[in-house]
Amino acid sequence: MSGWTDALHDVRYATRVLRRNPGFAIVALATMALGIGAATTLFSVTYGVLMRPLPWTRADRLVRITETRKGHEPRVRGTMSNGPYHTWAADHSTIDALGGWLNISPTASIAGGEPMRLPAAAVTPSLFTAVLQARPLLGRVFVDDDARITPGNPSAIDAIVLSYGLWQERFGGSADAVGRTMQIDGRTVTVVGVMPRDFAFPTRDTRAWTPWIPATVLGGGAIRMTIFSALARLRDGATPAQAAAEATARAKSAPDPGMTAVAMFGGNGPAELQAMPAIAQMTADVRPALLVLLAAVALLLLTATANVASLQLARAAARRREIAIRAAIGASGPRLTRQLVMESATIGAGGGLAGIALAIALHRILPSLLPADFPRVDAVEIDWRVLLFAAAATMVTSVACGLLPARHSRRVNLVESLAEDGASPAGGSGRTAVARARTAIMACQVAVSCVLLVGAALLTRSFIALLHADRGYDATNVLTASVAFPSGYSMERRLTVLEKTTERLRGLPGVKEAAFANALPFLTAGGFRGFRMRPPANPSVEIDVSAMQRVVGPGYDAALGLRLVEGRALTAADTMNAPQVILVDRAFATRYLGGRAIGAEVPNLGMCRDRDRWQVVGVVDDVRQGAAVDERQPEVFLPARQVGCTGSLSQGIIVVRTAGDPGTIVQPLRSAVRDADPSLAVDSVMTLDDRVMRALAKPRLYAVVLVGFAVFAVTIAAVGLFGIVAYTVGQRAREIGVRTALGARPADIVRLVLRQAAVVVLAGTAVGLWIAFASARALTTFLYGVAPDDPVTFAAVVAALWLVSAVACVLPALRAARIDPLRALRTG
């Protein structure tokens, strides 16, 4: 019991000591809370996203399947095509089951309500039953007969499974929802099941599922290639590498897709399939960034710990007389060590609790901070593992903060400490072990701040470069929206709706241009086309051509702000009775037409016309369809009135350029579509600027977080530097008084103080720059428009760090210059 009694006594004593020093206690607690709170929050995100098991039966046996062809990845990353899918599904020994899905957004109407776009997924029955082994809350999941009727068409369906949220919203949570009907793209479908509340696949935004099977070989030997996402369940004992090898072997018997593979993969060749653990593939885009940020927050926590340890060292030096008295009356070395560690533990415990409270507060706003497409946000929570991490971090930092001052306190010279009255001899403070330790800690803090500042500056410059990258169009004052058409709509009906809508919008005040297309940057790629042609520069040979294919209405170039390089734009006169014409971009003209584009003929676009030859009448600048770092793909633009295939316009994208705020056109746009066809729903209404910012949400998040860490680290370092200089001035008051009495000017005293601080800052900066230069290459994959060893960035960081250090040191230096020599000598 004596041990517990001593421990309680130590806690009470530590509390009294901290209460007598509220300034120190507040700074130490706030510093620890900041470090532990940031580390706990980022650990919870990292664990929830990267390490928490997926919420499905034996999820460790699930693998995502990806297909490549001669190293060419599919146009949609992480997908495979229907040929290898069917050959592997029919004959396999390494997997128990294979399933696939497509993300769709049909127009839904329930109980006569307003039509709405429904975020949904078309899934193979095997995906629910055998791969995920999902169990519905009500009803059933899909069986093979559900998808047998309309193979390959995710829009023409007869059954639907609802998410828990949609069931509650549209059917009030009624158990008789199963068996009820609803309208999907004008077709009556029956609700066959409802999934549990925690079931989210493939994303948390998916609200319904429809049955689907990938297309097979069509009549006449023609191949319809579909790319989609696929998931397999490994058999016991099988590895992802074995599954990939088997899938690749089976794919050899799949029909040759020919030029379709060129369109969908950018090249044709034998299919090669890879299998990756589902959780690894799901988080592949964010894993490197999270690991970098985790390292950054570890540095921040190290800085916070070092700062508190430095404060503790200063207090231990100031309490030398107290510690000596306790030792003189019988306190042993371990007893003194335990007391100092207990004081640090009290600070750490308070900081840990405050840090956990900060982490809980940050978790409440995480959904609004993280990008909409950030994976597994629903798996991020504060559970016992996160609390255990916070407790471990608190314990480790508390011990680290207490052991260093305790180690120095055990070296106290009793006679010297009891004889002195608290003042150090002239110049002595700079040569003590405690002073050297604090100087080393301060240099480490400066080094860490330098490393974080370099990383933050690089990511910030990269984000700014992304923001101002040339995308080939003008995103200012542009409103965009999507209108999906049911599969039963004819091409003429689709064009009539879009033309009526855009014509009405053009007549509104403030509207410069309104147009439509089947594609839009950041929203949808439209379509891809692969064909063979004889280039004008060398008509004796045939080459494979791979291009993105856009179907556009008149005025699309002006509405989007495309830059016409040569020739003319597409107009309303380019109808079915006019010569077939197209626009191409610079990349297409350079790569396939040898730079001589105007007047060149492009064959084989396959747009349901008897005469499939198209004359190039104009060239536009290259357009980036996704983020600014995406490779620019060759593109062709076809007049919508010269295209006869309904599949080329499965959805219409409306683009409106305004003279002012495009937000004022939102309601008129919805009304125009409703008047043109009341059964259609308008979706994804957003300005083009907002689409750009959404696409850049992840790089912006990484830059903001690392900048925050860097600012906190620099602030902590500046406070620590201020403290060490102020403490040194106090310890050297007698020396400074002697110098002043002997004729030293205030400027000499300021230089003396700043010189000591400059040594610390220069040493820390040098070490920090070396570490930053060595580690900055880890950021290469996140950088655009700036090199990881960019000299301007490093120079700016050094300048900023020295400026902050100078500001932190000036006040105590000026205070030193005002020391009264008579008072200093009298008290010394």
C-alpha positions in Angstrom: 0.0 0.0 0.0 2.9 2.3 0.6 3.6 2.4 -3.1 0.1 3.5 -3.9 0.2 6.0 -1.1 3.5 7.5 -2.5 2.0 7.6 -6.0 -1.1 9.4 -4.8 1.1 11.8 -2.9 3.2 12.4 -6.0 0.0 13.2 -8.0 -1.2 15.7 -5.4 2.2 17.3 -5.2 2.4 17.5 -9.0 -1.1 19.1 -9.2 -0.1 21.7 -6.6 3.1 22.5 -8.5 1.3 23.0 -11.8 -1.3 25.1 -10.0 1.4 27.4 -8.8 2.7 27.7 -12.4 -0.5 28.2 -14.5 1.3 29.7 -17.5 3.6 26.7 -17.8 0.7 24.3 -17.2 -1.5 25.9 -19.9 1.3 26.0 -22.5 2.3 22.4 -21.8 -1.3 21.1 -21.8 -2.2 22.9 -25.0 0.9 21.7 -26.8 0.3 18.1 -25.8 -3.4 18.3 -26.6 -2.6 19.6 -30.1 0.0 16.9 -30.8 -2.0 14.0 -29.4 -5.3 15.3 -30.9 -3.8 15.6 -34.4 -2.0 12.2 -34.1 -5.2 10.5 -32.9 -7.4 11.9 -35.6 -5.0 10.9 -38.4 -4.4 7.5 -36.9 -8.2 6.9 -36.8 -8.5 7.9 -40.5 -5.5 5.7 -41.4 -6.8 2.7 -39.5 -10.3 3.1 -40.7 -9.4 3.5 -44.3 -6.3 1.3 -44.7 -6.6 -1.4 -42.0 -10.1 -1.9 -40.7 -11.5 -5.1 -42.3 -14.1 -4.8 -44.9 -17.6 -5.5 -43.6 -18.2 -8.7 -45.5 -17.8 -12.3 -44.7 -14.2 -13.3 -44.8 -13.3 -10.1 -46.6 -9.6 -11.0 -46.6 -10.5 -13.5 -49.4 -11.9 -10.9 -51.7 -9.8 -9.6 -54.6 -10.4 -7.0 -57.3 -9.7 -8.0 -60.9 -8.0 -5.6 -63.3 -7.3 -6.2 -67.0 -4.5 -4.8 -69.1 -3.6 -5.4 -72.7 0.1 -5.1 -73.5 0.5 -2.8 -70.6 -2.4 -0.6 -71.6 -4.9 0.0 -68.7 -8.6 0.2 -69.4 -10.1 3.7 -69.9 -11.8 3.3 -66.5 -9.2 2.3 -64.0 -9.5 -1.0 -62.0 -11.9 -2.7 -64.5 -12.0 -5.7 -66.8 -13.9 -6.6 -69.9 -16.7 -9.1 -70.6 -14.7 -11.6 -72.7 -12.2 -12.7 -70.0 -15.0 -12.5 -67.4 -17.1 -15.1 -69.1 -14.3 -17.5 -69.9 -13.0 -17.4 -66.3 -16.5 -17.6 -64.7 -17.2 -20.7 -66.7 -13.9 -22.5 -65.7 -12.0 -21.8 -62.5 -10.3 -23.6 -59.7 -8.6 -20.8 -57.7 -11.8 -18.8 -56.9 -15.2 -19.8 -55.4 -17.1 -17.1 -57.4 -16.8 -14.1 -59.6 -19.1 -11.1 -59.8 -19.2 -7.7 -61.5 -21.0 -4.4 -61.3 -21.5 -1.1 -63.1 -22.3 2.2 -61.5 -25.5 3.6 -63.1 -27.9 6.6 -62.5 -31.3 5.7 -63.8 -34.3 8.0 -63.5 -36.6 6.7 -60.8 -40.2 7.5 -59.8 -41.9 6.0 -56.8 -45.6 6.2 -56.1 -46.2 8.9 -58.6 -43.5 11.2 -57.1 -41.2 13.6 -58.9 -38.7 11.8 -61.1 -35.2 11.7 -59.6 -31.8 10.4 -60.6 -31.0 7.4 -58.5 -27.3 6.6 -57.6 -27.4 2.8 -58.2 -25.3 -0.2 -59.2 -26.1 -2.9 -61.8 -24.8 -6.1 -60.3 -24.5 -9.7 -61.3 -26.5 -12.0 -59.1 -23.3 -13.9 -58.2 -21.9 -10.7 -56.7 -24.4 -10.6 -53.8 -25.0 -14.3 -53.3 -21.6 -15.9 -53.7 -18.9 -13.2 -53.6 -20.1 -10.8 -50.9 -22.4 -13.4 -49.4 -24.8 -10.6 -48.5 -27.9 -11.1 -46.5 -30.9 -8.8 -47.1 -32.9 -7.3 -44.2 -36.2 -8.0 -46.1 -37.0 -10.1 -49.1 -34.2 -11.6 -51.2 -31.2 -10.7 -53.3 -31.0 -11.4 -57.0 -31.1 -14.8 -58.6 -29.9 -15.7 -62.1 -33.4 -15.5 -63.5 -33.6 -11.8 -62.6 -30.8 -11.0 -65.1 -31.6 -13.6 -67.7 -34.3 -11.7 -69.4 -32.3 -8.6 -70.5 -28.6 -9.6 -70.6 -26.1 -6.8 -71.0 -28.6 -4.0 -70.6 -28.5 -2.4 -67.1 -31.4 -0.1 -67.9 -34.0 -2.7 -68.9 -34.7 -4.5 -65.6 -37.6 -6.1 -63.8 -36.3 -6.3 -60.2 -34.6 -3.9 -57.8 -33.1 -4.1 -54.3 -33.3 -1.0 -52.1 -30.8 0.4 -49.7 -31.9 0.9 -46.1 -32.0 4.7 -46.5 -34.1 4.6 -49.7 -36.5 2.1 -48.1 -37.0 4.4 -45.1 -37.3 7.5 -47.3 -39.7 6.3 -50.0 -41.6 3.5 -48.2 -41.4 4.7 -44.6 -39.7 1.5 -43.4 -42.8 -0.5 -44.2 -42.3 -4.3 -44.3 -44.7 -4.5 -47.2 -42.3 -2.6 -49.5 -41.2 -5.9 -50.9 -43.5 -6.7 -53.8 -44.3 -3.0 -54.4 -43.4 -1.4 -57.8 -41.6 1.7 -59.0 -40.6 3.2 -62.3 -37.0 3.0 -63.4 -36.3 4.7 -66.8 -40.0 4.4 -67.6 -40.1 0.7 -66.9 -42.0 -0.9 -64.1 -39.8 -2.9 -61.7 -40.6 -4.8 -58.5 -38.9 -4.4 -55.2 -37.5 -7.8 -54.3 -35.4 -6.9 -51.2 -34.0 -4.3 -48.8 -30.4 -4.4 -47.6 -29.4 -3.8 -43.9 -28.5 -0.3 -42.7 -24.7 -0.9 -42.7 -24.5 -2.4 -46.2 -22.7 0.0 -48.5 -21.5 -1.3 -51.9 -19.7 -0.2 -53.9 -19.9 3.2 -52.1 -21.9 4.7 -49.3 -23.8 6.8 -51.8 -25.3 3.8 -53.7 -29.1 3.7 -53.0 -30.3 0.7 -55.0 -29.1 -2.3 -57.0 -30.4 -3.8 -60.2 -29.7 -7.2 -61.8 -27.3 -7.4 -64.7 -25.0 -9.7 -66.6 -22.2 -8.6 -68.9 -22.9 -8.9 -72.6 -21.6 -11.9 -74.5 -20.8 -12.5 -78.2 -23.6 -11.1 -80.3 -25.1 -12.5 -83.5 -22.9 -12.6 -86.6 -19.7 -12.9 -84.5 -19.6 -9.2 -83.7 -18.1 -8.4 -80.3 -19.7 -6.0 -77.8 -17.0 -5.1 -75.3 -18.0 -3.8 -71.9 -15.7 -2.8 -69.2 -16.8 -3.0 -65.6 -15.6 -3.6 -62.0 -15.2 -7.2 -60.9 -14.7 -8.9 -57.6 -13.7 -12.5 -56.9 -13.7 -14.7 -53.8 -10.5 -16.8 -53.4 -10.7 -20.4 -52.5 -9.0 -21.5 -49.3 -5.3 -21.9 -49.9 -5.3 -19.9 -53.2 -3.3 -16.7 -53.5 -4.1 -13.5 -55.6 -1.1 -14.4 -57.9 -2.5 -17.8 -58.6 -5.9 -16.4 -59.3 -4.4 -13.8 -61.7 -2.4 -16.5 -63.5 -5.5 -18.6 -64.0 -7.6 -15.7 -65.2 -4.9 -14.7 -67.7 -4.8 -18.3 -69.0 -8.6 -18.5 -69.4 -8.7 -15.1 -71.1 -6.7 -16.6 -74.0 -9.8 -18.5 -75.1 -12.0 -15.3 -75.1 -13.0 -13.9 -78.6 -10.6 -11.3 -80.0 -12.3 -7.9 -79.5 -10.2 -6.4 -82.3 -10.4 -2.6 -82.7 -12.9 -2.4 -79.7 -9.9 -3.2 -77.5 -8.0 -0.3 -79.1 -10.9 2.0 -78.2 -11.3 0.7 -74.6 -7.7 0.1 -73.7 -5.7 2.2 -76.1 -4.2 -0.9 -77.7 -4.9 -4.5 -78.5 -3.1 -7.6 -77.4 -3.4 -10.6 -75.1 -5.4 -9.9 -72.0 -3.5 -9.9 -68.8 -5.4 -10.0 -65.5 -4.2 -8.9 -62.0 -5.8 -9.7 -58.7 -5.3 -7.4 -55.8 -6.8 -7.6 -52.3 -10.0 -5.7 -52.4 -9.1 -3.3 -49.5 -5.7 -2.5 -51.1 -7.3 -1.7 -54.5 -10.0 0.4 -52.9 -7.5 2.5 -51.0 -4.7 2.6 -53.6 -5.2 6.2 -54.5 -5.1 7.5 -50.9 -2.6 5.1 -49.2 0.6 7.0 -50.2 -0.9 10.3 -49.1 -2.1 8.9 -45.8 1.3 7.4 -45.0 3.0 10.7 -45.8 0.5 12.6 -43.6 1.0 10.0 -40.8 4.7 10.6 -40.9 4.1 14.3 -40.8 1.8 14.1 -37.8 4.5 11.9 -36.1 6.9 14.8 -36.6 4.4 17.2 -35.2 3.9 15.0 -32.1 7.7 14.8 -31.8 7.9 18.6 -31.9 5.2 19.0 -29.2 6.9 16.4 -27.0 10.3 18.1 -27.5 8.8 21.5 -26.6 7.2 20.2 -23.3 10.5 18.4 -22.5 12.3 21.7 -23.0 9.9 23.4 -20.7 10.4 20.7 -18.2 14.2 21.1 -18.4 13.9 24.8 -17.8 11.7 24.2 -14.7 14.1 21.5 -13.5 17.0 23.9 -13.7 15.0 26.6 -11.9 14.1 24.1 -9.2 17.6 22.9 -8.6 17.6 24.3 -5.1 14.2 22.6 -4.3 15.5 19.3 -5.6 18.7 19.6 -3.7 16.9 20.3 -0.4 14.7 17.2 -1.0 17.8 15.1 -1.7 19.6 16.5 1.4 16.7 15.4 3.7 16.8 11.9 2.3 15.0 11.6 -1.0 16.6 9.0 -3.1 17.4 9.4 -6.8 14.6 7.0 -8.0 12.2 8.9 -5.7 13.1 12.2 -7.3 12.9 10.7 -10.8 9.4 9.3 -10.0 8.3 12.7 -8.8 9.4 14.5 -12.0 8.0 11.7 -14.2 4.7 11.9 -12.3 4.5 15.6 -13.0 5.1 14.9 -16.7 2.5 12.1 -16.5 0.0 14.6 -15.0 0.6 17.0 -17.9 0.4 14.1 -20.4 -2.8 12.8 -19.0 -4.4 16.2 -19.1 -3.1 16.8 -22.6 -4.2 13.3 -23.7 -7.7 13.8 -22.5 -7.9 17.2 -24.2 -6.4 15.7 -27.3 -9.1 12.9 -27.4 -11.7 15.6 -27.0 -10.1 17.5 -29.9 -10.1 14.3 -32.0 -13.8 13.7 -31.2 -14.6 17.3 -32.3 -12.6 16.9 -35.5 -14.4 13.6 -36.3 -17.7 15.4 -36.3 -16.5 17.6 -39.2 -14.5 15.0 -41.0 -17.3 14.2 -43.5 -17.3 17.8 -44.6 -13.5 18.0 -44.8 -12.8 14.8 -46.7 -13.5 14.7 -50.5 -16.8 13.1 -51.6 -14.9 10.3 -53.3 -12.6 9.6 -50.4 -12.8 5.8 -49.7 -14.2 4.2 -46.6 -15.1 7.4 -44.7 -17.9 5.5 -43.0 -15.3 3.2 -41.5 -13.5 6.1 -39.7 -14.6 6.2 -36.1 -13.2 6.5 -32.6 -13.2 3.0 -31.2 -11.2 1.2 -28.5 -8.3 0.8 -30.9 -8.1 4.6 -31.5 -8.4 5.2 -27.7 -5.7 2.7 -27.1 -3.4 4.5 -29.5 -4.2 7.8 -27.8 -3.4 6.3 -24.4 -0.1 4.8 -25.7 0.9 8.1 -27.3 0.1 9.9 -24.1 2.1 7.4 -22.0 5.1 7.5 -24.3 5.2 11.3 -24.6 4.7 11.7 -20.9 7.6 9.4 -20.0 9.8 11.1 -22.7 9.0 14.5 -21.3 9.8 13.4 -17.7 12.9 11.2 -18.1 15.2 13.9 -19.6 14.7 16.5 -16.7 14.8 13.6 -14.2 18.2 12.4 -15.6 19.7 15.9 -15.3 18.2 16.4 -11.8 20.0 13.3 -10.5 23.3 15.1 -11.3 22.6 18.0 -8.9 25.6 19.1 -6.8 24.1 19.5 -3.3 26.8 21.9 -1.9 26.7 24.1 -5.0 22.9 24.2 -5.3 22.4 24.9 -1.7 25.1 27.6 -1.6 23.8 29.6 -4.6 20.9 31.9 -4.4 19.5 31.0 -7.8 21.7 33.1 -10.1 24.2 31.5 -12.4 27.7 32.7 -12.7 28.6 34.9 -15.6 28.4 32.9 -18.8 27.8 29.7 -16.9 24.4 28.9 -18.3 25.6 28.3 -21.7 28.0 25.6 -20.6 25.6 23.5 -18.3 24.3 20.1 -19.4 20.7 21.4 -19.1 21.5 24.3 -21.4 23.1 22.0 -23.9 20.2 19.6 -23.8 17.7 22.4 -24.4 19.8 23.8 -27.2 19.8 20.4 -28.9 16.0 20.0 -28.4 15.5 23.4 -29.9 17.6 22.6 -32.9 15.6 19.4 -33.5 12.4 21.4 -33.3 13.7 23.8 -35.9 14.7 20.9 -38.1 11.3 19.3 -37.9 9.6 22.6 -38.7 11.9 22.9 -41.7 10.9 19.5 -43.0 7.2 20.1 -42.6 7.5 23.5 -44.1 9.2 22.2 -47.2 6.5 19.5 -47.7 3.7 22.0 -47.1 5.3 24.5 -49.6 5.8 21.8 -52.3 2.2 20.6 -52.0 0.8 24.1 -51.9 2.7 25.1 -55.0 1.6 21.9 -56.7 -2.1 22.6 -55.9 -1.8 26.2 -57.2 -0.2 24.8 -60.4 -3.1 22.4 -60.7 -5.6 25.1 -60.1 -4.2 27.3 -62.9 -3.3 24.5 -65.3 -4.3 25.1 -68.9 -7.3 22.8 -69.5 -8.1 23.9 -73.0 -11.4 25.6 -72.0 -12.7 28.4 -69.9 -14.5 27.2 -66.7 -15.6 30.7 -65.6 -19.4 31.4 -65.4 -20.4 28.0 -66.8 -23.3 26.0 -65.4 -23.6 22.3 -66.3 -26.2 19.6 -65.7 -27.0 16.1 -66.8 -30.2 14.6 -68.2 -30.4 10.8 -68.5 -32.6 9.2 -71.1 -34.5 5.9 -70.8 -33.3 3.2 -73.2 -36.6 3.3 -75.1 -36.1 6.9 -76.2 -35.3 7.3 -79.9 -32.4 9.5 -81.0 -34.9 12.1 -82.4 -36.7 12.3 -79.1 -33.5 12.8 -77.2 -32.3 15.6 -79.6 -35.7 17.3 -79.5 -35.6 17.5 -75.7 -32.0 18.9 -75.6 -32.6 21.3 -78.5 -35.8 22.7 -76.9 -34.0 23.1 -73.6 -31.0 24.9 -74.9 -33.1 27.1 -77.2 -35.1 28.3 -74.3 -32.0 28.9 -72.2 -30.4 31.0 -74.9 -33.3 33.4 -74.7 -32.8 34.1 -71.0 -31.1 37.4 -69.9 -27.5 37.0 -69.0 -27.0 33.8 -71.0 -24.3 34.0 -73.6 -24.6 30.5 -75.0 -26.3 27.2 -74.2 -25.4 23.9 -75.8 -25.5 20.1 -75.2 -23.2 17.1 -75.6 -22.7 13.6 -74.4 -19.5 14.4 -72.5 -18.1 17.0 -70.1 -14.8 17.3 -68.3 -14.9 15.8 -64.8 -18.4 14.3 -65.4 -18.2 11.7 -68.2 -15.8 10.8 -70.9 -18.7 10.3 -73.4 -17.3 7.4 -75.6 -14.2 5.9 -77.0 -13.5 4.7 -80.5 -10.8 2.5 -82.1 -10.4 2.1 -85.8 -7.9 1.8 -88.6 -7.2 4.6 -91.1 -4.6 5.7 -93.7 -2.9 8.9 -92.5 -2.7 11.7 -95.1 1.1 11.9 -94.6 1.5 8.2 -95.6 -1.6 6.7 -97.2 0.3 3.5 -98.1 0.0 2.2 -94.5 -2.8 1.6 -92.1 -2.5 2.7 -88.5 -4.5 1.9 -85.3 -6.4 5.0 -84.1 -7.7 5.4 -80.5 -9.7 8.5 -79.6 -12.4 9.8 -77.3 -15.5 10.5 -79.3 -17.8 13.4 -78.5 -21.3 14.0 -79.8 -22.0 17.7 -79.5 -24.7 20.2 -80.4 -24.2 23.6 -82.1 -22.5 26.2 -79.9 -20.8 23.6 -77.7 -17.4 25.1 -78.4 -18.5 28.6 -77.4 -20.4 27.4 -74.3 -17.4 25.4 -73.0 -14.9 28.0 -74.1 -12.9 25.8 -76.5 -10.2 27.5 -78.4 -10.5 27.1 -82.2 -7.0 26.7 -83.6 -8.0 26.6 -87.3 -11.0 26.0 -89.5 -14.6 26.5 -88.4 -16.8 25.3 -85.5 -19.8 22.9 -85.9 -23.0 24.7 -86.5 -26.8 24.0 -86.7 -26.4 23.6 -90.5 -24.5 20.3 -89.9 -27.5 18.1 -90.2 -28.2 14.6 -91.5 -28.6 16.1 -95.1 -25.3 18.0 -95.0 -21.8 16.6 -95.6 -20.5 14.7 -92.6 -18.0 16.8 -90.8 -16.0 16.6 -87.5 -13.8 18.7 -85.3 -10.5 17.2 -84.0 -8.2 18.4 -81.3 -4.5 19.2 -81.7 -3.4 15.8 -80.3 -5.5 14.0 -83.0 -4.3 16.2 -85.8 -0.6 15.9 -84.8 -0.6 12.1 -84.0 -2.8 10.8 -86.9 -3.1 13.6 -89.5 0.5 14.8 -89.6 -0.6 18.3 -88.8 -2.6 18.6 -92.1 -6.0 18.3 -90.6 -8.4 20.6 -92.5 -10.0 18.7 -95.4 -8.6 15.3 -94.2 -11.1 12.5 -94.2 -11.5 10.2 -91.2 -13.3 6.8 -91.7 -14.8 4.1 -89.5 -16.3 6.3 -86.8 -19.3 3.9 -87.0 -22.1 6.3 -86.1 -24.9 4.4 -87.9 -24.5 6.2 -91.2 -24.4 4.5 -94.6 -21.4 6.6 -95.7 -18.9 6.4 -92.9 -16.4 9.0 -93.9 -16.0 12.3 -92.0 -14.3 15.4 -93.2 -12.3 17.5 -90.7 -13.4 21.1 -90.8 -11.8 22.5 -87.6 -9.1 21.9 -85.0 -9.5 22.9 -81.3 -7.0 23.0 -78.5 -6.5 19.9 -76.4 -9.0 19.5 -73.6 -8.2 17.8 -70.3 -11.2 15.6 -69.4 -10.1 15.0 -65.8 -7.5 16.3 -63.4 -4.8 18.5 -64.8 -2.2 15.7 -64.5 -4.2 13.4 -66.8 -2.6 12.5 -70.1 -4.4 14.4 -72.9 -6.2 11.9 -75.2 -6.9 12.5 -78.9 -10.5 13.6 -79.4 -13.0 13.9 -82.2 -16.2 16.0 -82.1 -19.3 15.0 -84.1 -22.4 17.0 -84.8 -25.3 15.5 -82.9 -27.7 15.8 -85.9 -25.4 13.7 -88.0 -25.3 10.8 -85.6 -28.0 8.2 -85.8 -27.1 5.8 -82.9 -29.1 6.3 -79.7 -26.2 4.7 -77.7 -24.0 7.7 -78.6 -26.3 10.0 -76.5 -27.4 7.9 -73.5 -27.3 11.1 -71.5 -27.3 14.7 -72.4 -24.9 17.2 -70.8 -26.2 20.7 -70.8 -23.6 23.5 -70.8 -24.7 27.2 -70.2 -22.3 30.1 -70.3 -23.5 33.2 -68.6 -22.4 36.8 -68.3 -22.7 36.8 -64.5 -23.4 34.3 -61.7 -24.5 31.0 -63.3 -26.3 30.1 -60.1 -29.2 32.3 -61.2 -29.9 29.9 -64.1 -30.3 26.7 -62.0 -34.1 27.0 -61.6 -34.8 28.1 -65.2 -32.7 25.1 -66.4 -34.7 22.7 -64.4 -38.0 24.3 -65.6 -36.8 24.1 -69.2 -36.1 20.4 -69.0 -39.4 19.7 -67.2 -41.3 21.6 -69.9 -39.5 19.7 -72.6 -40.2 16.3 -71.0 -41.8 16.0 -67.5 -40.6 12.4 -67.1 -36.9 13.3 -67.1 -34.9 14.3 -64.1 -32.1 16.8 -64.0 -29.0 15.7 -62.1 -25.5 16.9 -61.2 -26.3 20.6 -61.6 -23.0 22.3 -60.8 -20.8 25.1 -62.1 -17.7 24.0 -64.0 -15.5 25.8 -61.5 -17.0 23.7 -58.8 -16.3 20.5 -60.8 -12.7 21.6 -61.1 -12.4 22.2 -57.4 -14.1 18.9 -56.6 -11.6 17.1 -58.9 -8.8 18.8 -57.0 -10.3 18.1 -53.6 -7.7 15.5 -52.6 -4.6 17.5 -53.5 -6.2 20.5 -51.8 -6.8 18.4 -48.6 -3.3 17.1 -48.5 -1.8 20.6 -48.9 -4.1 22.1 -46.3 -3.4 19.4 -43.7 0.4 19.5 -44.2 0.3 23.3 -44.1 -1.6 23.1 -40.8 0.9 20.7 -39.4 3.8 22.9 -40.5 2.2 26.0 -39.0 1.6 24.3 -35.7 5.2 23.0 -35.7 6.6 26.4 -36.5 4.5 28.0 -33.9 5.6 25.5 -31.3 9.2 26.0 -32.3 8.9 29.8 -32.2 7.4 29.6 -28.7 10.2 27.2 -27.6 12.8 29.5 -29.2 11.3 32.5 -27.4 11.4 30.5 -24.1 15.0 29.3 -24.4 16.2 32.8 -25.3 14.2 34.4 -22.5 15.4 31.8 -20.1 19.1 32.3 -21.2 18.7 36.0 -20.8 17.5 35.5 -17.2 20.3 33.1 -16.4 22.9 35.4 -17.9 21.5 38.6 -16.3 24.7 39.1 -14.1 27.0 38.6 -17.2 25.0 41.0 -19.2 25.1 43.5 -16.4 28.9 43.2 -16.2 29.1 43.7 -20.0 26.9 46.8 -19.8 28.9 48.2 -16.9 32.1 47.8 -18.9 30.7 49.8 -21.8 28.7 47.4 -24.0 26.0 49.2 -26.0 22.4 47.9 -26.2 23.1 46.9 -29.9 26.1 44.8 -28.6 23.8 43.0 -26.1 21.1 42.4 -28.7 23.8 40.9 -31.1 25.1 38.8 -28.2 21.7 37.3 -27.5 20.7 36.8 -31.2 24.1 35.2 -32.0 23.4 32.4 -29.5 19.9 31.9 -31.0 21.3 32.0 -34.5 23.6 29.1 -33.8 20.5 27.0 -32.8 18.5 28.1 -35.8 21.3 27.6 -38.3 22.1 24.1 -37.0 18.4 23.1 -37.0 17.9 24.6 -40.5 20.9 22.7 -41.9 19.7 19.4 -40.5 16.1 20.1 -41.6 17.1 20.9 -45.2 19.2 17.8 -45.5 16.3 15.6 -44.2 13.8 17.5 -46.4 15.9 17.1 -49.5 16.3 13.4 -48.8 12.6 12.8 -48.1 10.9 15.2 -50.5 11.1 12.5 -53.3 8.4 10.7 -51.4 6.1 13.5 -52.5 6.9 13.1 -56.2 3.6 11.3 -57.1 1.6 14.2 -55.5 3.4 17.0 -57.3 2.5 18.8 -60.5 4.4 21.7 -62.0 7.1 21.7 -59.3 10.1 19.4 -58.6 10.7 17.8 -55.2 14.1 19.5 -55.0 12.8 22.9 -56.2 15.4 25.5 -55.1 12.9 28.3 -54.9 10.8 26.4 -52.4 13.7 25.5 -50.2 15.0 29.1 -50.3 11.5 30.4 -49.4 11.3 28.0 -46.5 14.7 29.0 -45.1 13.7 32.7 -45.4 10.3 32.1 -43.6 11.9 30.0 -40.9 14.6 32.6 -40.2 12.0 35.4 -40.2 9.9 33.6 -37.6 12.9 32.8 -35.5 14.1 36.4 -35.6 10.6 37.6 -34.5 10.7 35.0 -31.6 14.1 36.2 -30.5 13.8 40.0 -30.8 11.7 40.6 -27.7 13.9 38.8 -25.2 17.0 40.3 -26.9 15.5 43.8 -26.5 14.7 42.9 -22.9 18.3 41.9 -22.3 19.5 45.3 -23.7 17.4 47.1 -21.1 18.8 45.2 -18.1 19.9 47.6 -15.4 23.6 46.7 -14.6 23.4 48.0 -11.0 20.4 45.8 -10.2 21.9 42.8 -12.0 25.2 43.1 -10.1 23.4 43.7 -6.8 21.1 40.6 -7.2 24.0 38.5 -8.6 
